[in-house]
C-alpha cells in the first residue's frame, strides 16, 4: 500500500466537507500548515 | 480527538489547520462535530479515496482503520508522517506542536 514519504510533496486531494463545501488540500498552501488526521470510525 | 480539541488553540497559534478525514458519511460527521463541538475541518470520505491515496492501513483482523497523521507544511510538503500500528498509536500533541514550531522558525 502506498504511503506518503517524509519531505516529499503531499498528494493533493479534493473532498467536500460535511457542510457540502469543496475543500482542496492545496487551498491551504501558502496560508497554513495542515495537520491531516486520518481517523478510524467515531464509535 | 478530545486531546486535539483541547490543544486546538496551540495549533492555531502555530498557523496550522486541523483536517480530519474519515470513512463515515457527512451525517455521521455532522452529528459527531455537534456532539463534541469540534472546530476542525471534517471531511467525510466514504469512498476512502483520500484514505487510499495516503495509504492508511487497514487492519483486516480488527476490521478497523489504523489512525494516521500527516503534517503538510505551507508549501505542500509532508513534514511529519505517522502511521499508527494500533488504535491507540497516536503521537502526542506535544510532539506535533514542537514540529510545527520548527516549521515556523
Backbone of each chain as nested JSON, in Angstrom:
{
  "chains": [
    {"id": "A", "residues": [
      {"number": 1, "name": "UNK", "atoms": {"N": [0.849, -1.204, 0.0], "CA": [0.0, 0.0, 0.0], "C": [0.884, 1.253, 0.0]}},
      {"number": 2, "name": "UNK", "atoms": {"N": [0.618, 2.198, -0.897], "CA": [1.48, 3.384, -0.977], "C": [1.375, 4.219, 0.291]}},
      {"number": 3, "name": "UNK", "atoms": {"N": [2.486, 4.771, 0.661], "CA": [2.48, 5.649, 1.814], "C": [3.148, 6.957, 1.435]}},
      {"number": 4, "name": "UNK", "atoms": {"N": [2.846, 7.954, 2.204], "CA": [3.442, 9.258, 1.96], "C": [4.826, 9.274, 2.601]}},
      {"number": 5, "name": "UNK", "atoms": {"N": [5.811, 9.736, 1.854], "CA": [7.167, 9.806, 2.389], "C": [7.457, 11.208, 2.893]}},
      {"number": 6, "name": "UNK", "atoms": {"N": [8.31, 11.221, 3.904], "CA": [8.708, 12.474, 4.528], "C": [9.447, 13.358, 3.528]}},
      {"number": 7, "name": "UNK", "atoms": {"N": [9.2, 14.645, 3.619], "CA": [9.882, 15.637, 2.788], "C": [9.679, 15.445, 1.286]}},
      {"number": 8, "name": "UNK", "atoms": {"N": [8.536, 14.916, 0.951], "CA": [8.113, 14.868, -0.447], "C": [6.742, 15.564, -0.51]}},
      {"number": 9, "name": "UNK", "atoms": {"N": [6.352, 16.043, -1.688], "CA": [5.05, 16.723, -1.769], "C": [3.906, 15.799, -1.341]}},
      {"number": 10, "name": "UNK", "atoms": {"N": [3.038, 16.317, -0.489], "CA": [1.878, 15.527, -0.055], "C": [0.87, 15.499, -1.208]}},
      {"number": 11, "name": "UNK", "atoms": {"N": [0.29, 14.339, -1.502], "CA": [-0.675, 14.253, -2.609], "C": [-1.85, 15.212, -2.381]}},
      {"number": 12, "name": "UNK", "atoms": {"N": [-2.162, 15.981, -3.391], "CA": [-3.294, 16.9, -3.279], "C": [-4.587, 16.101, -3.415]}},
      {"number": 13, "name": "UNK", "atoms": {"N": [-5.635, 16.614, -2.805], "CA": [-6.935, 15.944, -2.92], "C": [-8.039, 16.976, -2.772]}},
      {"number": 14, "name": "UNK", "atoms": {"N": [-9.197, 16.614, -3.245], "CA": [-10.377, 17.454, -3.096], "C": [-11.495, 16.606, -2.534]}},
      {"number": 15, "name": "UNK", "atoms": {"N": [-12.109, 17.101, -1.469], "CA": [-13.27, 16.425, -0.898], "C": [-14.267, 17.507, -0.497]}},
      {"number": 16, "name": "UNK", "atoms": {"N": [-15.49, 17.111, -0.263], "CA": [-16.447, 18.055, 0.308], "C": [-16.458, 17.873, 1.804]}},
      {"number": 17, "name": "UNK", "atoms": {"N": [-16.475, 18.993, 2.529], "CA": [-16.616, 18.86, 3.977], "C": [-18.063, 18.466, 4.28]}},
      {"number": 18, "name": "UNK", "atoms": {"N": [-18.346, 18.189, 5.531], "CA": [-19.688, 17.668, 5.819], "C": [-20.767, 18.734, 5.658]}},
      {"number": 19, "name": "UNK", "atoms": {"N": [-20.327, 20.005, 5.511], "CA": [-21.286, 21.077, 5.222], "C": [-21.528, 21.205, 3.714]}},
      {"number": 20, "name": "UNK", "atoms": {"N": [-20.815, 20.39, 2.917], "CA": [-21.042, 20.38, 1.477], "C": [-20.152, 21.311, 0.677]}},
      {"number": 21, "name": "UNK", "atoms": {"N": [-19.187, 21.955, 1.349], "CA": [-18.276, 22.856, 0.641], "C": [-17.04, 22.088, 0.175]}},
      {"number": 22, "name": "UNK", "atoms": {"N": [-16.531, 22.508, -0.981], "CA": [-15.353, 21.845, -1.527], "C": [-14.097, 22.289, -0.792]}},
      {"number": 23, "name": "UNK", "atoms": {"N": [-13.309, 21.34, -0.367], "CA": [-12.057, 21.624, 0.332], "C": [-10.925, 20.945, -0.431]}},
      {"number": 24, "name": "UNK", "atoms": {"N": [-9.923, 21.729, -0.787], "CA": [-8.78, 21.194, -1.512], "C": [-7.559, 21.364, -0.627]}},
      {"number": 25, "name": "UNK", "atoms": {"N": [-6.742, 20.36, -0.545], "CA": [-5.542, 20.474, 0.298], "C": [-4.694, 21.67, -0.145]}},
      {"number": 26, "name": "UNK", "atoms": {"N": [-4.556, 21.837, -1.456], "CA": [-3.697, 22.912, -1.967], "C": [-4.259, 24.302, -1.678]}},
      {"number": 27, "name": "UNK", "atoms": {"N": [-5.539, 24.377, -1.283], "CA": [-6.111, 25.669, -0.869], "C": [-5.341, 26.261, 0.313]}},
      {"number": 28, "name": "UNK", "atoms": {"N": [-4.74, 25.392, 1.102], "CA": [-4.064, 25.85, 2.319], "C": [-2.604, 26.232, 2.06]}},
      {"number": 29, "name": "UNK", "atoms": {"N": [-2.095, 25.833, 0.896], "CA": [-0.693, 26.124, 0.611], "C": [-0.475, 27.638, 0.585]}},
      {"number": 30, "name": "UNK", "atoms": {"N": [0.582, 28.055, 1.216], "CA": [0.869, 29.477, 1.293], "C": [0.125, 30.171, 2.415]}},
      {"number": 31, "name": "UNK", "atoms": {"N": [-0.827, 29.475, 3.039], "CA": [-1.632, 30.087, 4.103], "C": [-1.413, 29.44, 5.459]}},
      {"number": 32, "name": "UNK", "atoms": {"N": [-1.464, 28.139, 5.475], "CA": [-1.393, 27.451, 6.768], "C": [-0.762, 26.074, 6.606]}},
      {"number": 33, "name": "UNK", "atoms": {"N": [-0.174, 25.609, 7.687], "CA": [0.232, 24.21, 7.745], "C": [-1.043, 23.411, 7.968]}},
      {"number": 34, "name": "UNK", "atoms": {"N": [-0.993, 22.158, 7.626], "CA": [-2.172, 21.322, 7.82], "C": [-1.779, 20.065, 8.59]}},
      {"number": 35, "name": "UNK", "atoms": {"N": [-2.509, 19.807, 9.651], "CA": [-2.372, 18.513, 10.312], "C": [-3.508, 17.648, 9.795]}},
      {"number": 36, "name": "UNK", "atoms": {"N": [-3.149, 16.674, 8.978], "CA": [-4.152, 15.751, 8.455], "C": [-4.302, 14.604, 9.438]}},
      {"number": 37, "name": "UNK", "atoms": {"N": [-5.508, 14.394, 9.868], "CA": [-5.764, 13.306, 10.805], "C": [-6.657, 12.29, 10.11]}},
      {"number": 38, "name": "UNK", "atoms": {"N": [-6.125, 11.109, 9.915], "CA": [-6.937, 10.042, 9.351], "C": [-7.487, 9.25, 10.515]}},
      {"number": 39, "name": "UNK", "atoms": {"N": [-8.755, 9.38, 10.643], "CA": [-9.408, 8.846, 11.823], "C": [-10.029, 7.496, 11.519]}},
      {"number": 40, "name": "UNK", "atoms": {"N": [-10.055, 6.668, 12.523], "CA": [-10.866, 5.47, 12.375], "C": [-12.305, 5.892, 12.648]}},
      {"number": 41, "name": "UNK", "atoms": {"N": [-13.172, 4.974, 12.774], "CA": [-14.577, 5.322, 12.974], "C": [-14.76, 6.062, 14.294]}},
      {"number": 42, "name": "UNK", "atoms": {"N": [-15.829, 6.819, 14.384], "CA": [-16.061, 7.664, 15.544], "C": [-16.554, 6.897, 16.764]}},
      {"number": 43, "name": "UNK", "atoms": {"N": [-17.001, 5.686, 16.53], "CA": [-17.579, 4.929, 17.659], "C": [-16.489, 4.309, 18.51]}}
    ]},
    {"id": "B", "residues": [
      {"number": 1, "name": "UNK", "atoms": {"N": [-9.17, 12.442, 19.804], "CA": [-9.844, 13.608, 19.223], "C": [-10.084, 14.678, 20.29]}},
      {"number": 2, "name": "UNK", "atoms": {"N": [-10.372, 14.233, 21.515], "CA": [-10.607, 15.17, 22.614], "C": [-9.333, 15.945, 22.949]}},
      {"number": 3, "name": "UNK", "atoms": {"N": [-8.215, 15.244, 22.84], "CA": [-6.917, 15.85, 23.127], "C": [-6.602, 16.93, 22.083]}},
      {"number": 4, "name": "UNK", "atoms": {"N": [-6.917, 16.623, 20.849], "CA": [-6.722, 17.589, 19.76], "C": [-7.6, 18.813, 19.97]}},
      {"number": 5, "name": "UNK", "atoms": {"N": [-8.809, 18.544, 20.394], "CA": [-9.772, 19.616, 20.64], "C": [-9.227, 20.573, 21.708]}},
      {"number": 6, "name": "UNK", "atoms": {"N": [-8.687, 19.972, 22.742], "CA": [-8.173, 20.733, 23.868], "C": [-6.987, 21.611, 23.446]}},
      {"number": 7, "name": "UNK", "atoms": {"N": [-6.145, 21.072, 22.594], "CA": [-4.932, 21.796, 22.19], "C": [-5.125, 22.606, 20.906]}},
      {"number": 8, "name": "UNK", "atoms": {"N": [-6.341, 22.652, 20.424], "CA": [-6.584, 23.336, 19.151], "C": [-6.023, 24.765, 19.103]}},
      {"number": 9, "name": "UNK", "atoms": {"N": [-6.193, 25.575, 20.173], "CA": [-5.64, 26.933, 20.143], "C": [-4.125, 26.948, 19.9]}},
      {"number": 10, "name": "UNK", "atoms": {"N": [-3.444, 25.916, 20.381], "CA": [-1.992, 25.819, 20.168], "C": [-1.667, 25.593, 18.692]}},
      {"number": 11, "name": "UNK", "atoms": {"N": [-2.548, 24.863, 18.026], "CA": [-2.354, 24.64, 16.589], "C": [-2.601, 25.937, 15.824]}},
      {"number": 12, "name": "UNK", "atoms": {"N": [-3.64, 26.644, 16.218], "CA": [-3.976, 27.913, 15.561], "C": [-2.824, 28.899, 15.718]}},
      {"number": 13, "name": "UNK", "atoms": {"N": [-2.273, 28.942, 16.937], "CA": [-1.151, 29.82, 17.232], "C": [0.028, 29.545, 16.295]}},
      {"number": 14, "name": "UNK", "atoms": {"N": [0.167, 28.302, 15.888], "CA": [1.271, 27.898, 15.011], "C": [0.858, 27.886, 13.553]}},
      {"number": 15, "name": "UNK", "atoms": {"N": [-0.212, 28.575, 13.254], "CA": [-0.706, 28.703, 11.881], "C": [-0.981, 27.352, 11.238]}},
      {"number": 16, "name": "UNK", "atoms": {"N": [-1.579, 26.48, 12.009], "CA": [-1.898, 25.163, 11.46], "C": [-3.407, 24.922, 11.51]}},
      {"number": 17, "name": "UNK", "atoms": {"N": [-3.911, 24.329, 10.452], "CA": [-5.307, 23.932, 10.417], "C": [-5.374, 22.411, 10.633]}},
      {"number": 18, "name": "UNK", "atoms": {"N": [-6.383, 21.983, 11.347], "CA": [-6.559, 20.547, 11.581], "C": [-7.675, 20.039, 10.674]}},
      {"number": 19, "name": "UNK", "atoms": {"N": [-7.34, 19.049, 9.881], "CA": [-8.324, 18.455, 8.973], "C": [-8.475, 16.977, 9.313]}},
      {"number": 20, "name": "UNK", "atoms": {"N": [-9.685, 16.586, 9.589], "CA": [-9.943, 15.193, 9.944], "C": [-10.642, 14.501, 8.776]}},
      {"number": 21, "name": "UNK", "atoms": {"N": [-10.043, 13.431, 8.31], "CA": [-10.619, 12.643, 7.219], "C": [-11.043, 11.291, 7.784]}},
      {"number": 22, "name": "UNK", "atoms": {"N": [-12.252, 10.882, 7.468], "CA": [-12.708, 9.595, 7.995], "C": [-13.661, 8.91, 7.043]}},
      {"number": 23, "name": "UNK", "atoms": {"N": [-13.875, 7.638, 7.25], "CA": [-14.701, 6.853, 6.325], "C": [-16.214, 7.045, 6.494]}},
      {"number": 24, "name": "UNK", "atoms": {"N": [-16.616, 7.811, 7.514], "CA": [-18.052, 7.996, 7.742], "C": [-18.669, 8.932, 6.703]}},
      {"number": 25, "name": "UNK", "atoms": {"N": [-19.984, 8.967, 6.663], "CA": [-20.65, 9.895, 5.753], "C": [-20.85, 11.249, 6.444]}},
      {"number": 26, "name": "UNK", "atoms": {"N": [-21.332, 12.216, 5.661], "CA": [-21.468, 13.588, 6.149], "C": [-22.356, 13.661, 7.397]}},
      {"number": 27, "name": "UNK", "atoms": {"N": [-23.397, 12.861, 7.413], "CA": [-24.33, 12.864, 8.546], "C": [-23.633, 12.48, 9.846]}},
      {"number": 28, "name": "UNK", "atoms": {"N": [-22.827, 11.436, 9.756], "CA": [-22.111, 10.958, 10.94], "C": [-21.115, 12.017, 11.411]}},
      {"number": 29, "name": "UNK", "atoms": {"N": [-20.471, 12.673, 10.437], "CA": [-19.528, 13.732, 10.785], "C": [-20.246, 14.864, 11.507]}},
      {"number": 30, "name": "UNK", "atoms": {"N": [-21.356, 15.282, 10.925], "CA": [-22.093, 16.41, 11.485], "C": [-22.523, 16.108, 12.917]}},
      {"number": 31, "name": "UNK", "atoms": {"N": [-23.037, 14.925, 13.12], "CA": [-23.502, 14.537, 14.455], "C": [-22.347, 14.542, 15.445]}},
      {"number": 32, "name": "UNK", "atoms": {"N": [-21.227, 14.008, 15.011], "CA": [-20.066, 13.917, 15.903], "C": [-19.511, 15.312, 16.204]}},
      {"number": 33, "name": "UNK", "atoms": {"N": [-19.482, 16.14, 15.191], "CA": [-18.958, 17.505, 15.361], "C": [-19.842, 18.321, 16.311]}},
      {"number": 34, "name": "UNK", "atoms": {"N": [-21.153, 18.131, 16.161], "CA": [-22.069, 18.861, 17.046], "C": [-21.968, 18.359, 18.471]}},
      {"number": 35, "name": "UNK", "atoms": {"N": [-21.879, 17.071, 18.583], "CA": [-21.835, 16.45, 19.908], "C": [-20.588, 16.894, 20.677]}},
      {"number": 36, "name": "UNK", "atoms": {"N": [-19.475, 17.034, 19.953], "CA": [-18.218, 17.345, 20.635], "C": [-17.742, 18.777, 20.398]}},
      {"number": 37, "name": "UNK", "atoms": {"N": [-18.537, 19.558, 19.683], "CA": [-18.216, 20.967, 19.441], "C": [-16.801, 21.113, 18.862]}},
      {"number": 38, "name": "UNK", "atoms": {"N": [-16.557, 20.45, 17.752], "CA": [-15.213, 20.416, 17.183], "C": [-14.974, 21.572, 16.206]}},
      {"number": 39, "name": "UNK", "atoms": {"N": [-13.826, 22.229, 16.308], "CA": [-13.508, 23.347, 15.419], "C": [-12.784, 22.919, 14.143]}},
      {"number": 40, "name": "UNK", "atoms": {"N": [-12.51, 21.643, 13.978], "CA": [-11.708, 21.164, 12.853], "C": [-12.513, 21.137, 11.557]}},
      {"number": 41, "name": "UNK", "atoms": {"N": [-11.777, 21.076, 10.451], "CA": [-12.407, 20.792, 9.174], "C": [-12.689, 19.287, 9.158]}},
      {"number": 42, "name": "UNK", "atoms": {"N": [-13.897, 18.898, 8.849], "CA": [-14.26, 17.48, 8.819], "C": [-14.575, 17.043, 7.405]}},
      {"number": 43, "name": "UNK", "atoms": {"N": [-13.81, 16.088, 6.907], "CA": [-14.003, 15.627, 5.538], "C": [-14.435, 14.169, 5.489]}},
      {"number": 44, "name": "UNK", "atoms": {"N": [-15.721, 13.954, 5.209], "CA": [-16.19, 12.575, 5.046], "C": [-15.587, 11.996, 3.772]}},
      {"number": 45, "name": "UNK", "atoms": {"N": [-15.126, 10.79, 3.87], "CA": [-14.502, 10.133, 2.714], "C": [-15.009, 8.698, 2.633]}},
      {"number": 46, "name": "UNK", "atoms": {"N": [-16.327, 8.563, 2.418], "CA": [-16.917, 7.209, 2.435], "C": [-16.347, 6.301, 1.347]}},
      {"number": 47, "name": "UNK", "atoms": {"N": [-15.875, 6.895, 0.242], "CA": [-15.285, 6.065, -0.816], "C": [-13.82, 5.773, -0.527]}},
      {"number": 48, "name": "UNK", "atoms": {"N": [-13.314, 6.362, 0.566], "CA": [-11.928, 6.14, 1.0], "C": [-10.911, 6.564, -0.046]}},
      {"number": 49, "name": "UNK", "atoms": {"N": [-11.264, 7.529, -0.885], "CA": [-10.339, 7.932, -1.954], "C": [-9.061, 8.544, -1.389]}},
      {"number": 50, "name": "UNK", "atoms": {"N": [-9.218, 9.449, -0.429], "CA": [-8.04, 10.079, 0.155], "C": [-7.346, 9.112, 1.117]}},
      {"number": 51, "name": "UNK", "atoms": {"N": [-8.144, 8.351, 1.811], "CA": [-7.569, 7.36, 2.733], "C": [-6.649, 6.414, 1.97]}},
      {"number": 52, "name": "UNK", "atoms": {"N": [-7.078, 6.025, 0.761], "CA": [-6.251, 5.116, -0.058], "C": [-5.032, 5.851, -0.597]}},
      {"number": 53, "name": "UNK", "atoms": {"N": [-5.261, 7.111, -1.007], "CA": [-4.174, 7.925, -1.552], "C": [-3.032, 8.043, -0.55]}},
      {"number": 54, "name": "UNK", "atoms": {"N": [-3.408, 8.16, 0.693], "CA": [-2.408, 8.315, 1.747], "C": [-2.056, 6.987, 2.409]}},
      {"number": 55, "name": "UNK", "atoms": {"N": [-2.664, 5.928, 1.925], "CA": [-2.261, 4.608, 2.378], "C": [-2.544, 4.288, 3.829]}},
      {"number": 56, "name": "UNK", "atoms": {"N": [-3.674, 4.76, 4.311], "CA": [-3.999, 4.434, 5.693], "C": [-4.181, 2.925, 5.828]}},
      {"number": 57, "name": "UNK", "atoms": {"N": [-3.499, 2.373, 6.779], "CA": [-3.518, 0.924, 6.914], "C": [-4.863, 0.408, 7.385]}},
      {"number": 58, "name": "UNK", "atoms": {"N": [-5.253, -0.687, 6.809], "CA": [-6.475, -1.334, 7.258], "C": [-6.085, -2.643, 7.924]}},
      {"number": 59, "name": "UNK", "atoms": {"N": [-6.494, -2.757, 9.135], "CA": [-6.203, -3.977, 9.865], "C": [-7.367, -4.942, 9.674]}},
      {"number": 60, "name": "UNK", "atoms": {"N": [-7.115, -5.948, 8.864], "CA": [-8.201, -6.857, 8.494], "C": [-8.724, -7.664, 9.669]}},
      {"number": 61, "name": "UNK", "atoms": {"N": [-7.866, -7.876, 10.628], "CA": [-8.295, -8.693, 11.767], "C": [-9.261, -7.942, 12.661]}},
      {"number": 62, "name": "UNK", "atoms": {"N": [-8.967, -6.663, 12.823], "CA": [-9.849, -5.865, 13.684], "C": [-10.924, -5.143, 12.885]}},
      {"number": 63, "name": "UNK", "atoms": {"N": [-10.836, -5.262, 11.561], "CA": [-11.792, -4.6, 10.686], "C": [-11.92, -3.119, 10.982]}},
      {"number": 64, "name": "UNK", "atoms": {"N": [-10.819, -2.535, 11.373], "CA": [-10.844, -1.1, 11.631], "C": [-9.649, -0.472, 10.973]}},
      {"number": 65, "name": "UNK", "atoms": {"N": [-9.72, 0.818, 10.776], "CA": [-8.593, 1.513, 10.183], "C": [-7.672, 2.015, 11.277]}},
      {"number": 66, "name": "UNK", "atoms": {"N": [-6.406, 1.964, 10.997], "CA": [-5.425, 2.466, 11.944], "C": [-5.337, 3.981, 11.804]}},
      {"number": 67, "name": "UNK", "atoms": {"N": [-5.161, 4.661, 12.91], "CA": [-5.049, 6.118, 12.827], "C": [-3.747, 6.521, 12.139]}},
      {"number": 68, "name": "UNK", "atoms": {"N": [-3.767, 7.637, 11.44], "CA": [-2.555, 8.157, 10.809], "C": [-2.589, 9.68, 10.865]}},
      {"number": 69, "name": "UNK", "atoms": {"N": [-1.414, 10.282, 10.982], "CA": [-1.317, 11.743, 10.982], "C": [-0.22, 12.175, 10.019]}},
      {"number": 70, "name": "UNK", "atoms": {"N": [-0.51, 13.225, 9.277], "CA": [0.474, 13.779, 8.352], "C": [0.467, 15.292, 8.524]}},
      {"number": 71, "name": "UNK", "atoms": {"N": [1.645, 15.875, 8.696], "CA": [1.734, 17.338, 8.687], "C": [2.2, 17.769, 7.31]}},
      {"number": 72, "name": "UNK", "atoms": {"N": [1.391, 18.614, 6.691], "CA": [1.735, 19.18, 5.393], "C": [2.072, 20.645, 5.641]}},
      {"number": 73, "name": "UNK", "atoms": {"N": [3.27, 21.063, 5.254], "CA": [3.646, 22.452, 5.538], "C": [3.034, 23.401, 4.511]}},
      {"number": 74, "name": "UNK", "atoms": {"N": [3.342, 24.661, 4.682], "CA": [2.681, 25.681, 3.861], "C": [2.974, 25.569, 2.379]}},
      {"number": 75, "name": "UNK", "atoms": {"N": [4.07, 24.916, 2.01], "CA": [4.339, 24.762, 0.582], "C": [3.898, 23.394, 0.059]}},
      {"number": 76, "name": "UNK", "atoms": {"N": [3.261, 22.602, 0.931], "CA": [2.669, 21.358, 0.473], "C": [3.548, 20.126, 0.628]}},
      {"number": 77, "name": "UNK", "atoms": {"N": [4.632, 20.278, 1.408], "CA": [5.498, 19.129, 1.641], "C": [5.083, 18.384, 2.906]}},
      {"number": 78, "name": "UNK", "atoms": {"N": [5.19, 17.078, 2.861], "CA": [4.902, 16.265, 4.048], "C": [6.086, 16.372, 5.005]}},
      {"number": 79, "name": "UNK", "atoms": {"N": [5.87, 16.873, 6.192], "CA": [6.953, 17.094, 7.152], "C": [6.895, 16.162, 8.342]}},
      {"number": 80, "name": "UNK", "atoms": {"N": [5.822, 15.442, 8.447], "CA": [5.668, 14.509, 9.554], "C": [4.676, 13.465, 9.087]}},
      {"number": 81, "name": "UNK", "atoms": {"N": [5.067, 12.23, 9.187], "CA": [4.184, 11.154, 8.754], "C": [4.178, 10.094, 9.836]}},
      {"number": 82, "name": "UNK", "atoms": {"N": [3.002, 9.809, 10.341], "CA": [2.904, 8.802, 11.388], "C": [1.766, 7.845, 11.044]}},
      {"number": 83, "name": "UNK", "atoms": {"N": [2.126, 6.601, 10.812], "CA": [1.105, 5.59, 10.577], "C": [0.999, 4.731, 11.823]}},
      {"number": 84, "name": "UNK", "atoms": {"N": [-0.155, 4.779, 12.43], "CA": [-0.349, 4.015, 13.659], "C": [-0.379, 2.525, 13.391]}},
      {"number": 85, "name": "UNK", "atoms": {"N": [0.121, 1.796, 14.368], "CA": [0.088, 0.337, 14.241], "C": [-0.956, -0.291, 15.153]}},
      {"number": 86, "name": "UNK", "atoms": {"N": [-1.567, 0.56, 15.956], "CA": [-2.696, 0.09, 16.742], "C": [-3.637, 1.271, 16.917]}},
      {"number": 87, "name": "UNK", "atoms": {"N": [-4.806, 1.015, 17.442], "CA": [-5.809, 2.064, 17.595], "C": [-5.316, 3.202, 18.484]}},
      {"number": 88, "name": "UNK", "atoms": {"N": [-4.458, 2.854, 19.437], "CA": [-4.014, 3.867, 20.392], "C": [-2.654, 4.45, 20.011]}},
      {"number": 89, "name": "UNK", "atoms": {"N": [-2.149, 4.042, 18.856], "CA": [-0.838, 4.523, 18.417], "C": [-0.987, 5.877, 17.73]}},
      {"number": 90, "name": "UNK", "atoms": {"N": [-1.09, 6.912, 18.548], "CA": [-1.292, 8.274, 18.07], "C": [-0.211, 9.136, 18.719]}},
      {"number": 91, "name": "UNK", "atoms": {"N": [0.473, 9.979, 17.924], "CA": [1.542, 10.785, 18.524], "C": [0.994, 11.808, 19.51]}},
      {"number": 92, "name": "UNK", "atoms": {"N": [1.798, 12.139, 20.483], "CA": [1.419, 13.165, 21.447], "C": [1.324, 14.509, 20.732]}},
      {"number": 93, "name": "UNK", "atoms": {"N": [0.387, 15.33, 21.159], "CA": [0.282, 16.662, 20.574], "C": [1.571, 17.447, 20.74]}},
      {"number": 94, "name": "UNK", "atoms": {"N": [2.241, 17.241, 21.871], "CA": [3.473, 17.978, 22.156], "C": [4.501, 17.751, 21.048]}},
      {"number": 95, "name": "UNK", "atoms": {"N": [4.563, 16.517, 20.58], "CA": [5.498, 16.161, 19.517], "C": [5.136, 16.906, 18.221]}},
      {"number": 96, "name": "UNK", "atoms": {"N": [3.86, 16.907, 17.923], "CA": [3.365, 17.558, 16.71], "C": [3.559, 19.074, 16.795]}},
      {"number": 97, "name": "UNK", "atoms": {"N": [3.281, 19.635, 17.956], "CA": [3.407, 21.085, 18.136], "C": [4.87, 21.522, 18.053]}},
      {"number": 98, "name": "UNK", "atoms": {"N": [5.772, 20.71, 18.588], "CA": [7.199, 21.025, 18.528], "C": [7.655, 21.054, 17.075]}},
      {"number": 99, "name": "UNK", "atoms": {"N": [7.121, 20.137, 16.292], "CA": [7.475, 20.094, 14.885], "C": [6.96, 21.333, 14.143]}},
      {"number": 100, "name": "UNK", "atoms": {"N": [5.75, 21.742, 14.5], "CA": [5.191, 22.951, 13.877], "C": [6.034, 24.169, 14.242]}},
      {"number": 101, "name": "UNK", "atoms": {"N": [6.539, 24.186, 15.465], "CA": [7.421, 25.276, 15.886], "C": [8.637, 25.347, 14.973]}},
      {"number": 102, "name": "UNK", "atoms": {"N": [9.181, 24.182, 14.657], "CA": [10.353, 24.139, 13.773], "C": [10.025, 24.675, 12.389]}},
      {"number": 103, "name": "UNK", "atoms": {"N": [8.822, 24.366, 11.904], "CA": [8.424, 24.828, 10.57], "C": [8.279, 26.341, 10.54]}},
      {"number": 104, "name": "UNK", "atoms": {"N": [7.965, 26.914, 11.691], "CA": [7.713, 28.359, 11.749], "C": [8.966, 29.184, 12.032]}},
      {"number": 105, "name": "UNK", "atoms": {"N": [10.091, 28.497, 12.209], "CA": [11.323, 29.245, 12.501], "C": [11.725, 30.085, 11.287]}}
    ]}
  ]
}
